[in-house]
């Protein structure tokens, strides 16, 4: 994590022995690290906790701290290939966090003063179910929203459904927006009626308004909204399937 200093040179002074570069990857976050400013007394992220130990080829004793440090960094790059297998996708990490901390504060804006992880997951699933038929057969979907809770929920809904959200820049002109939509093959763009009334732009493709999506919720949707724990109890695979997840070949 830090550069090698003079102590390294003192250790190797007048020592005729090879230097073996070793890289410890993914150690930060284990119960033996000082994450959260304490040792041992914390819940591990995974059981067992995966750590990658990489050994490099022996280097001559005359190697400089810079050369050894560079080799350790190269080992760290190689270790990243192993860590990628353990990394979760954004929607899976979002669902996991919401399940572990459903009542914890997640985000807010001028309209929504406080939204918890559990509440955000519930809204995401409900919105995904409303968008299931609208986004059917589309790999990339357009989003034209300001930085807000609503905009974040639309993005999470797209990711939960296996879509690629394309957030269009509302400060761009019509020509740039049309070009982005054409290059990404966008058929629909989710936006807000109130937001569009303040802009002087032409939305490419079919415009889907959030106000219409949220209108007249079904009785079952009201029940799920009232009981967040029903959503949190669903398996992740089943949750994404119910939300209308589709598979696309990339």
Secondary structure, 3 states (H helix, E strand, C coil): CCCCCHHHHHHHCCCCCCEEEEEEECCCCCCCCCHHHCCCCCCCCCCCCCCEEEEEEEECCCCCHHHHHHHHHHHHHHHHHHHHCCCCCHHHHHHHHHHHCCCCEEECCCCCCCEEHHHHHHHHHHHHHHHCCCCCCCCEEEECCCCCHHHHHHHHHHHHCCCEEEECCCCCCHHHHHHHHHHHCCCEEEECHHHHCCCCCCCCCEEEEHHHHCCCCCHHHHHHHHCHHHHHCCCHHHHHHHCCCCCCCC
